[in-house]
Amino acid sequence: MNRIFKRIGELINEKPVKVLLVTMLLFALLITGVSTIKMATGNETLVQSDNEVYISEEQMEETFGGDSILVLFTDDSNGNLLAQKNIEKMWNVEKQFEYEDSIFSFTSPASIIHQLTEKQSTELKNQVLTLSDGLDEMSSKMID
């Protein structure tokens, strides 16, 4: 290592102008190379831009705005991805992120099933209450 630095020192001492010009030329080349470096942090760094999923994601962002995060669930057991245990896992993931301020909504088979069951529950309760009210009216008329 000492030999290398000794040789560099001798070269600078013997030909200072040439060393300065070569150093400046080297820095000029490095600076032009640095200016061509581009930083990419979007989805295109992970997925090919001609991929169908990427294209539909771009269209969704153009339509609705914002940056969406997609989570891909897979089933390695070659079973049904929409099996109850998988739906429960999806629902648990949604519940873990439910209280994050930066997350506005979820769309998954689990959330869709939850919305459907809530709607069915509400409709069923309304029908039972309506039926109950009708029976009360009928019984009061029969008593009169």
Stockholm file with secondary structure:
# STOCKHOLM 1.0

chainA/1-144         MNRIFKRIGELINEKPVKVLLVTMLLFALLITGVSTIKMATGNETLVQSDNEVYISEEQMEETFGGDSILVLFTDDSNGNLLAQKNIEKMWNVEKQFEYEDSIFSFTSPASIIHQLTEKQSTELKNQVLTLSDGLDEMSSKMID
#=GR chainA/1-144 SS CHHHHHHHHHHHHHCHHHHHHHHHHHHHHHHHHHHTCCCCCSGGGTSCTTSHHHHHHHHHHHHHCSCCCCCCCCCTTSSCTTSHHHHHHHHHHHHHTTTCTTCCCCCSHHHHHHHHHHHHHHHHHHHHHHHHHHHHHHHHHHHC
#=GC SS_cons         CHHHHHHHHHHHHHCHHHHHHHHHHHHHHHHHHHHTCCCCCSGGGTSCTTSHHHHHHHHHHHHHCSCCCCCCCCCTTSSCTTSHHHHHHHHHHHHHTTTCTTCCCCCSHHHHHHHHHHHHHHHHHHHHHHHHHHHHHHHHHHHC
//
